[in-house]
């Protein structure tokens, strides 16, 4: 079972407004995209467990032509709030790198 970091050429996270985070998984080829983008390990339930949010609020956007899976979920605290530790959500991708597919 490979890890996300082994089948994606690039993984990034970014702010998607003051209340949302988006993670982009850019697979390193069509074969890996086809095989792993629909993995239960990247499903709403798994993402919700990793980021501590409700699974009903996780959105998955597969983009086959680009070999990309976009994952969006709500921030636990609004961007810029006192509790915020990652203002631009640029570090949130790291939680997915070692996920086994």
Secondary structure, 3 states (H helix, E strand, C coil): CCEHHHHEEEEEEEECCCCEEEEEEEECCHHHHHHHCCCHHHCHHHHHHHHCCCHHHCEEEEEHHHCEEEEEEECCCCCCCCCCCCCCCCCHHHHHCCCEC
